């Protein structure tokens, strides 16, 4: 279970999902790991690779180039 966070300005405990300290009004954004976006991109590329019929795609492109 996630621990409550503390405001960097006044050290008041704030909720896990809160982004504004209720005591001083400081904006405390949620931090996201650096690997979230690249991992999402890899998942999308993997789904594209699994769901694409490359033989049909190559045939379609070669027909339109000639």
VOZA-340864 format. One record per residue: x, y, z of N, C-alpha, C in turn. Coordinates in steps of 0.05 Angstrom, whole numbers, plus 5000, padded with zeros to 4 digits. Atoms other than C-alpha are relative to their C-alpha. Layout:
! residues N
<pt><n_c1>X</n_c1><n_c2>Y</n_c2><n_c3>Z</n_c3><ca_c1>X</ca_c1><ca_c2>Y</ca_c2><ca_c3>Z</ca_c3><c_c1>X</c_c1><c_c2>Y</c_c2><c_c3>Z</c_c3></pt>
...
***
This chain:
! residues 66
<pt><n_c1>5017</n_c1><n_c2>4977</n_c2><n_c3>5000</n_c3><ca_c1>5000</ca_c1><ca_c2>5000</ca_c2><ca_c3>5000</ca_c3><c_c1>5018</c_c1><c_c2>5025</c_c2><c_c3>5000</c_c3></pt>
<pt><n_c1>4984</n_c1><n_c2>4976</n_c2><n_c3>5003</n_c3><ca_c1>5026</ca_c1><ca_c2>5069</ca_c2><ca_c3>4983</ca_c3><c_c1>4999</c_c1><c_c2>5017</c_c2><c_c3>5026</c_c3></pt>
<pt><n_c1>4999</n_c1><n_c2>4983</n_c2><n_c3>4976</n_c3><ca_c1>5048</ca_c1><ca_c2>5115</ca_c2><ca_c3>5039</ca_c3><c_c1>4991</c_c1><c_c2>5028</c_c2><c_c3>4993</c_c3></pt>
<pt><n_c1>5008</n_c1><n_c2>4972</n_c2><n_c3>5005</n_c3><ca_c1>5019</ca_c1><ca_c2>5185</ca_c2><ca_c3>5047</ca_c3><c_c1>5025</c_c1><c_c2>5017</c_c2><c_c3>4995</c_c3></pt>
<pt><n_c1>4977</n_c1><n_c2>4982</n_c2><n_c3>5007</n_c3><ca_c1>5064</ca_c1><ca_c2>5239</ca_c2><ca_c3>5018</ca_c3><c_c1>5000</c_c1><c_c2>5024</c_c2><c_c3>5019</c_c3></pt>
<pt><n_c1>4997</n_c1><n_c2>4975</n_c2><n_c3>4984</n_c3><ca_c1>5089</ca_c1><ca_c2>5302</ca_c2><ca_c3>5053</ca_c3><c_c1>5004</c_c1><c_c2>5023</c_c2><c_c3>4982</c_c3></pt>
<pt><n_c1>4997</n_c1><n_c2>4975</n_c2><n_c3>5015</n_c3><ca_c1>5085</ca_c1><ca_c2>5373</ca_c2><ca_c3>5027</ca_c3><c_c1>5029</c_c1><c_c2>5009</c_c2><c_c3>5004</c_c3></pt>
<pt><n_c1>4973</n_c1><n_c2>4991</n_c2><n_c3>4996</n_c3><ca_c1>5156</ca_c1><ca_c2>5398</ca_c2><ca_c3>5013</ca_c3><c_c1>5002</c_c1><c_c2>5027</c_c2><c_c3>5013</c_c3></pt>
<pt><n_c1>4999</n_c1><n_c2>4973</n_c2><n_c3>4988</n_c3><ca_c1>5138</ca_c1><ca_c2>5468</ca_c2><ca_c3>5037</ca_c3><c_c1>4994</c_c1><c_c2>5000</c_c2><c_c3>5030</c_c3></pt>
<pt><n_c1>5008</n_c1><n_c2>4998</n_c2><n_c3>4972</n_c3><ca_c1>5102</ca_c1><ca_c2>5456</ca_c2><ca_c3>5103</ca_c3><c_c1>5001</c_c1><c_c2>4973</c_c2><c_c3>5015</c_c3></pt>
<pt><n_c1>4998</n_c1><n_c2>5027</n_c2><n_c3>4989</n_c3><ca_c1>5112</ca_c1><ca_c2>5381</ca_c2><ca_c3>5115</ca_c3><c_c1>4974</c_c1><c_c2>4988</c_c2><c_c3>5010</c_c3></pt>
<pt><n_c1>5026</n_c1><n_c2>5011</n_c2><n_c3>4993</n_c3><ca_c1>5038</ca_c1><ca_c2>5368</ca_c2><ca_c3>5123</ca_c3><c_c1>4995</c_c1><c_c2>4975</c_c2><c_c3>4983</c_c3></pt>
<pt><n_c1>5006</n_c1><n_c2>5024</n_c2><n_c3>5015</n_c3><ca_c1>5016</ca_c1><ca_c2>5298</ca_c2><ca_c3>5103</ca_c3><c_c1>4977</c_c1><c_c2>5006</c_c2><c_c3>4981</c_c3></pt>
<pt><n_c1>5021</n_c1><n_c2>4997</n_c2><n_c3>5020</n_c3><ca_c1>4975</ca_c1><ca_c2>5299</ca_c2><ca_c3>5039</ca_c3><c_c1>4992</c_c1><c_c2>4972</c_c2><c_c3>4990</c_c3></pt>
<pt><n_c1>5010</n_c1><n_c2>5025</n_c2><n_c3>5010</n_c3><ca_c1>4934</ca_c1><ca_c2>5244</ca_c2><ca_c3>5007</ca_c3><c_c1>5017</c_c1><c_c2>4989</c_c2><c_c3>4977</c_c3></pt>
<pt><n_c1>4984</n_c1><n_c2>5013</n_c2><n_c3>5022</n_c3><ca_c1>4963</ca_c1><ca_c2>5195</ca_c2><ca_c3>4957</ca_c3><c_c1>4993</c_c1><c_c2>5012</c_c2><c_c3>4973</c_c3></pt>
<pt><n_c1>5009</n_c1><n_c2>4990</n_c2><n_c3>5026</n_c3><ca_c1>4922</ca_c1><ca_c2>5223</ca_c2><ca_c3>4900</ca_c3><c_c1>4997</c_c1><c_c2>5030</c_c2><c_c3>4999</c_c3></pt>
<pt><n_c1>5002</n_c1><n_c2>4971</n_c2><n_c3>5000</n_c3><ca_c1>4922</ca_c1><ca_c2>5296</ca_c2><ca_c3>4921</ca_c3><c_c1>5024</c_c1><c_c2>5014</c_c2><c_c3>4987</c_c3></pt>
<pt><n_c1>4978</n_c1><n_c2>4986</n_c2><n_c3>5013</n_c3><ca_c1>4963</ca_c1><ca_c2>5346</ca_c2><ca_c3>4881</ca_c3><c_c1>5003</c_c1><c_c2>5028</c_c2><c_c3>5011</c_c3></pt>
<pt><n_c1>4998</n_c1><n_c2>4974</n_c2><n_c3>4987</n_c3><ca_c1>4951</ca_c1><ca_c2>5408</ca_c2><ca_c3>4924</ca_c3><c_c1>4998</c_c1><c_c2>4996</c_c2><c_c3>5030</c_c3></pt>
<pt><n_c1>5000</n_c1><n_c2>5001</n_c2><n_c3>4970</n_c3><ca_c1>4968</ca_c1><ca_c2>5415</ca_c2><ca_c3>4998</ca_c3><c_c1>4977</c_c1><c_c2>5017</c_c2><c_c3>5010</c_c3></pt>
<pt><n_c1>5023</n_c1><n_c2>4985</n_c2><n_c3>4989</n_c3><ca_c1>4906</ca_c1><ca_c2>5434</ca_c2><ca_c3>5036</ca_c3><c_c1>5008</c_c1><c_c2>5020</c_c2><c_c3>5021</c_c3></pt>
<pt><n_c1>4991</n_c1><n_c2>4982</n_c2><n_c3>4979</n_c3><ca_c1>4946</ca_c1><ca_c2>5470</ca_c2><ca_c3>5090</ca_c3><c_c1>5012</c_c1><c_c2>5026</c_c2><c_c3>4989</c_c3></pt>
<pt><n_c1>4987</n_c1><n_c2>4977</n_c2><n_c3>5010</n_c3><ca_c1>4989</ca_c1><ca_c2>5517</ca_c2><ca_c3>5049</ca_c3><c_c1>4994</c_c1><c_c2>5007</c_c2><c_c3>4970</c_c3></pt>
<pt><n_c1>5007</n_c1><n_c2>4995</n_c2><n_c3>5028</n_c3><ca_c1>4963</ca_c1><ca_c2>5510</ca_c2><ca_c3>4977</ca_c3><c_c1>5022</c_c1><c_c2>4994</c_c2><c_c3>4980</c_c3></pt>
<pt><n_c1>4978</n_c1><n_c2>5006</n_c2><n_c3>5017</n_c3><ca_c1>5029</ca_c1><ca_c2>5486</ca_c2><ca_c3>4949</ca_c3><c_c1>4992</c_c1><c_c2>4978</c_c2><c_c3>4980</c_c3></pt>
<pt><n_c1>5005</n_c1><n_c2>5020</n_c2><n_c3>5021</n_c3><ca_c1>5024</ca_c1><ca_c2>5448</ca_c2><ca_c3>4883</ca_c3><c_c1>5021</c_c1><c_c2>4978</c_c2><c_c3>5003</c_c3></pt>
<pt><n_c1>4982</n_c1><n_c2>5023</n_c2><n_c3>4997</n_c3><ca_c1>5053</ca_c1><ca_c2>5378</ca_c2><ca_c3>4894</ca_c3><c_c1>4992</c_c1><c_c2>4979</c_c2><c_c3>4979</c_c3></pt>
<pt><n_c1>5009</n_c1><n_c2>5018</n_c2><n_c3>5022</n_c3><ca_c1>5047</ca_c1><ca_c2>5341</ca_c2><ca_c3>4827</ca_c3><c_c1>5009</c_c1><c_c2>4971</c_c2><c_c3>5006</c_c3></pt>
<pt><n_c1>4993</n_c1><n_c2>5028</n_c2><n_c3>4998</n_c3><ca_c1>5047</ca_c1><ca_c2>5266</ca_c2><ca_c3>4824</ca_c3><c_c1>5024</c_c1><c_c2>4994</c_c2><c_c3>4982</c_c3></pt>
<pt><n_c1>4977</n_c1><n_c2>5008</n_c2><n_c3>5016</n_c3><ca_c1>5112</ca_c1><ca_c2>5237</ca_c2><ca_c3>4799</ca_c3><c_c1>4995</c_c1><c_c2>4974</c_c2><c_c3>4986</c_c3></pt>
<pt><n_c1>5003</n_c1><n_c2>5025</n_c2><n_c3>5015</n_c3><ca_c1>5111</ca_c1><ca_c2>5184</ca_c2><ca_c3>4745</ca_c3><c_c1>5028</c_c1><c_c2>4990</c_c2><c_c3>4993</c_c3></pt>
<pt><n_c1>4974</n_c1><n_c2>5011</n_c2><n_c3>5007</n_c3><ca_c1>5168</ca_c1><ca_c2>5137</ca_c2><ca_c3>4731</ca_c3><c_c1>5008</c_c1><c_c2>5006</c_c2><c_c3>4971</c_c3></pt>
<pt><n_c1>4990</n_c1><n_c2>4992</n_c2><n_c3>5027</n_c3><ca_c1>5211</ca_c1><ca_c2>5153</ca_c2><ca_c3>4670</ca_c3><c_c1>4993</c_c1><c_c2>4979</c_c2><c_c3>4979</c_c3></pt>
<pt><n_c1>5004</n_c1><n_c2>5021</n_c2><n_c3>5019</n_c3><ca_c1>5196</ca_c1><ca_c2>5086</ca_c2><ca_c3>4638</ca_c3><c_c1>4971</c_c1><c_c2>4996</c_c2><c_c3>4991</c_c3></pt>
<pt><n_c1>5028</n_c1><n_c2>5004</n_c2><n_c3>5006</n_c3><ca_c1>5121</ca_c1><ca_c2>5095</ca_c2><ca_c3>4633</ca_c3><c_c1>4995</c_c1><c_c2>5005</c_c2><c_c3>4970</c_c3></pt>
<pt><n_c1>5005</n_c1><n_c2>4994</n_c2><n_c3>5029</n_c3><ca_c1>5121</ca_c1><ca_c2>5128</ca_c2><ca_c3>4563</ca_c3><c_c1>5014</c_c1><c_c2>4980</c_c2><c_c3>4982</c_c3></pt>
<pt><n_c1>4988</n_c1><n_c2>5019</n_c2><n_c3>5018</n_c3><ca_c1>5173</ca_c1><ca_c2>5082</ca_c2><ca_c3>4531</ca_c3><c_c1>4987</c_c1><c_c2>4972</c_c2><c_c3>5002</c_c3></pt>
<pt><n_c1>5014</n_c1><n_c2>5026</n_c2><n_c3>4998</n_c3><ca_c1>5138</ca_c1><ca_c2>5020</ca_c2><ca_c3>4559</ca_c3><c_c1>4974</c_c1><c_c2>5000</c_c2><c_c3>4986</c_c3></pt>
<pt><n_c1>5025</n_c1><n_c2>4998</n_c2><n_c3>5015</n_c3><ca_c1>5072</ca_c1><ca_c2>5044</ca_c2><ca_c3>4531</ca_c3><c_c1>5005</c_c1><c_c2>4999</c_c2><c_c3>4970</c_c3></pt>
<pt><n_c1>4993</n_c1><n_c2>5002</n_c2><n_c3>5029</n_c3><ca_c1>5105</ca_c1><ca_c2>5054</ca_c2><ca_c3>4463</ca_c3><c_c1>5007</c_c1><c_c2>4972</c_c2><c_c3>4992</c_c3></pt>
<pt><n_c1>4993</n_c1><n_c2>5028</n_c2><n_c3>5006</n_c3><ca_c1>5134</ca_c1><ca_c2>4984</ca_c2><ca_c3>4465</ca_c3><c_c1>4975</c_c1><c_c2>4982</c_c2><c_c3>4998</c_c3></pt>
<pt><n_c1>5025</n_c1><n_c2>5015</n_c2><n_c3>5000</n_c3><ca_c1>5065</ca_c1><ca_c2>4956</ca_c2><ca_c3>4481</ca_c3><c_c1>4985</c_c1><c_c2>5005</c_c2><c_c3>4974</c_c3></pt>
<pt><n_c1>5014</n_c1><n_c2>4993</n_c2><n_c3>5025</n_c3><ca_c1>5034</ca_c1><ca_c2>4993</ca_c2><ca_c3>4422</ca_c3><c_c1>5014</c_c1><c_c2>4988</c_c2><c_c3>4976</c_c3></pt>
<pt><n_c1>4985</n_c1><n_c2>5012</n_c2><n_c3>5022</n_c3><ca_c1>5090</ca_c1><ca_c2>4970</ca_c2><ca_c3>4375</ca_c3><c_c1>4996</c_c1><c_c2>4970</c_c2><c_c3>4999</c_c3></pt>
<pt><n_c1>5005</n_c1><n_c2>5028</n_c2><n_c3>4999</n_c3><ca_c1>5081</ca_c1><ca_c2>4899</ca_c2><ca_c3>4399</ca_c3><c_c1>4973</c_c1><c_c2>4992</c_c2><c_c3>4990</c_c3></pt>
<pt><n_c1>5027</n_c1><n_c2>5005</n_c2><n_c3>5010</n_c3><ca_c1>5006</ca_c1><ca_c2>4901</ca_c2><ca_c3>4386</ca_c3><c_c1>4999</c_c1><c_c2>5004</c_c2><c_c3>4970</c_c3></pt>
<pt><n_c1>4999</n_c1><n_c2>4996</n_c2><n_c3>5029</n_c3><ca_c1>5019</ca_c1><ca_c2>4930</ca_c2><ca_c3>4317</ca_c3><c_c1>5013</c_c1><c_c2>4977</c_c2><c_c3>4986</c_c3></pt>
<pt><n_c1>4986</n_c1><n_c2>5022</n_c2><n_c3>5012</n_c3><ca_c1>5068</ca_c1><ca_c2>4875</ca_c2><ca_c3>4302</ca_c3><c_c1>4983</c_c1><c_c2>4974</c_c2><c_c3>5000</c_c3></pt>
<pt><n_c1>5017</n_c1><n_c2>5024</n_c2><n_c3>4998</n_c3><ca_c1>5020</ca_c1><ca_c2>4820</ca_c2><ca_c3>4326</ca_c3><c_c1>4975</c_c1><c_c2>5001</c_c2><c_c3>4983</c_c3></pt>
<pt><n_c1>5026</n_c1><n_c2>4998</n_c2><n_c3>5014</n_c3><ca_c1>4958</ca_c1><ca_c2>4847</ca_c2><ca_c3>4291</ca_c3><c_c1>5003</c_c1><c_c2>5008</c_c2><c_c3>4971</c_c3></pt>
<pt><n_c1>4997</n_c1><n_c2>4992</n_c2><n_c3>5028</n_c3><ca_c1>4988</ca_c1><ca_c2>4867</ca_c2><ca_c3>4224</ca_c3><c_c1>5009</c_c1><c_c2>4976</c_c2><c_c3>4983</c_c3></pt>
<pt><n_c1>4993</n_c1><n_c2>5021</n_c2><n_c3>5019</n_c3><ca_c1>4991</ca_c1><ca_c2>4819</ca_c2><ca_c3>4165</ca_c3><c_c1>5020</c_c1><c_c2>5013</c_c2><c_c3>4981</c_c3></pt>
<pt><n_c1>4979</n_c1><n_c2>4986</n_c2><n_c3>5014</n_c3><ca_c1>5058</ca_c1><ca_c2>4842</ca_c2><ca_c3>4136</ca_c3><c_c1>5001</c_c1><c_c2>4991</c_c2><c_c3>4970</c_c3></pt>
<pt><n_c1>5000</n_c1><n_c2>5008</n_c2><n_c3>5028</n_c3><ca_c1>5052</ca_c1><ca_c2>4800</ca_c2><ca_c3>4072</ca_c3><c_c1>4979</c_c1><c_c2>5016</c_c2><c_c3>4984</c_c3></pt>
<pt><n_c1>5021</n_c1><n_c2>4984</n_c2><n_c3>5014</n_c3><ca_c1>4987</ca_c1><ca_c2>4835</ca_c2><ca_c3>4053</ca_c3><c_c1>5009</c_c1><c_c2>5029</c_c2><c_c3>4998</c_c3></pt>
<pt><n_c1>4991</n_c1><n_c2>4972</n_c2><n_c3>5001</n_c3><ca_c1>5018</ca_c1><ca_c2>4903</ca_c2><ca_c3>4071</ca_c3><c_c1>5021</c_c1><c_c2>5004</c_c2><c_c3>4979</c_c3></pt>
<pt><n_c1>4979</n_c1><n_c2>4998</n_c2><n_c3>5020</n_c3><ca_c1>5079</ca_c1><ca_c2>4890</ca_c2><ca_c3>4028</ca_c3><c_c1>4988</c_c1><c_c2>4998</c_c2><c_c3>4972</c_c3></pt>
<pt><n_c1>5013</n_c1><n_c2>5002</n_c2><n_c3>5026</n_c3><ca_c1>5035</ca_c1><ca_c2>4868</ca_c2><ca_c3>3970</ca_c3><c_c1>4985</c_c1><c_c2>5025</c_c2><c_c3>4993</c_c3></pt>
<pt><n_c1>5015</n_c1><n_c2>4975</n_c2><n_c3>5005</n_c3><ca_c1>4991</ca_c1><ca_c2>4930</ca_c2><ca_c3>3977</ca_c3><c_c1>5019</c_c1><c_c2>5023</c_c2><c_c3>4992</c_c3></pt>
<pt><n_c1>4981</n_c1><n_c2>4978</n_c2><n_c3>5006</n_c3><ca_c1>5051</ca_c1><ca_c2>4977</ca_c2><ca_c3>3977</ca_c3><c_c1>5014</c_c1><c_c2>4995</c_c2><c_c3>4973</c_c3></pt>
<pt><n_c1>4987</n_c1><n_c2>5005</n_c2><n_c3>5026</n_c3><ca_c1>5085</ca_c1><ca_c2>4942</ca_c2><ca_c3>3918</ca_c3><c_c1>4981</c_c1><c_c2>5004</c_c2><c_c3>4977</c_c3></pt>
<pt><n_c1>5020</n_c1><n_c2>4994</n_c2><n_c3>5021</n_c3><ca_c1>5021</ca_c1><ca_c2>4947</ca_c2><ca_c3>3877</ca_c3><c_c1>4998</c_c1><c_c2>5030</c_c2><c_c3>4994</c_c3></pt>
<pt><n_c1>5004</n_c1><n_c2>4972</n_c2><n_c3>5004</n_c3><ca_c1>5016</ca_c1><ca_c2>5021</ca_c2><ca_c3>3888</ca_c3><c_c1>5026</c_c1><c_c2>5014</c_c2><c_c3>4991</c_c3></pt>
<pt><n_c1>4975</n_c1><n_c2>4988</n_c2><n_c3>5009</n_c3><ca_c1>5089</ca_c1><ca_c2>5035</ca_c2><ca_c3>3874</ca_c3><c_c1>5006</c_c1><c_c2>4994</c_c2><c_c3>4970</c_c3></pt>
<pt><n_c1>4995</n_c1><n_c2>5008</n_c2><n_c3>5028</n_c3><ca_c1>5088</ca_c1><ca_c2>5000</ca_c2><ca_c3>3806</ca_c3><c_c1>4980</c_c1><c_c2>5012</c_c2><c_c3>4982</c_c3></pt>
***
